C-alpha cells in the first residue's frame, strides 16, 4: 500500500516497513496521481506488489514469481503474491509478511502464496497458501487475529486463527498440530474438526 506524505517533504512510504524513496517535491495531489498511474517506473510497481521478505534461508531454496524465471532466494529478497517456493532435502526458509505473520518452510516442500491483502490501518486482511507437499509452521500475525489464515493441501483445508500451527502434507495425508492461540480448523472430505487446546 503506497502512501504519499506531503508533510514528510517528498517521501513515499511503502507499507508498514517504512521503506522511503526520495522524490522531487510535488503537490500531494500530483504525487498521488503519479503513483496511481505508475509513471515512476517498474521499481515502485514491484515494491507495491511485495507481500514480505525472506527472513531466513538455508541453501537450495528457489522462488518463482508470476511470469518470471526461478531464482535462488536469499535473505531480504522480496516475496510477491502467487510466488511458488520450493525447498530440496536441505532447504529451509522463513517468510516474514507485512502483517507480522511468519511462515517457516521445511525441507522437500512446495508452497504457493495464493493471496495476501492487508490494511495496516485497520489491521485486517486475508492470507492464503497452497501446499502440495512439505512441512510448514505458521505463526499468525495481525491478519490472523481477525480472520483465519488458510493453508490448502490436496487432502485438507487448514484454518489458523491467532495462533501457531505446524502442518505436514504428504501423499498419504495431512497432519496438523495446534500449538498456541485461538483455534485451528481442519476440513477434509466434507468434515470439519476444530482444536483450541495446545498440543491437539
Secondary structure, 3 states (H helix, E strand, C coil): CEEEEHHHCCEEEEHHHCEEEECCCCCHHHHHHHHHHCCCCHHHHHHHHEEEEEEEECCCEEEECCCCCCEECCCCCEEECCCEEEECCCCCEEEEECCCCEEEECCCCEEEEEEEEEECCCCEEEEEEEEEEEEEEEECCHHHHHCCEEEECCCCEEEEEEEEEEEEEECCEEEEEEEEEEEEEEEECCEEEEECCCCC
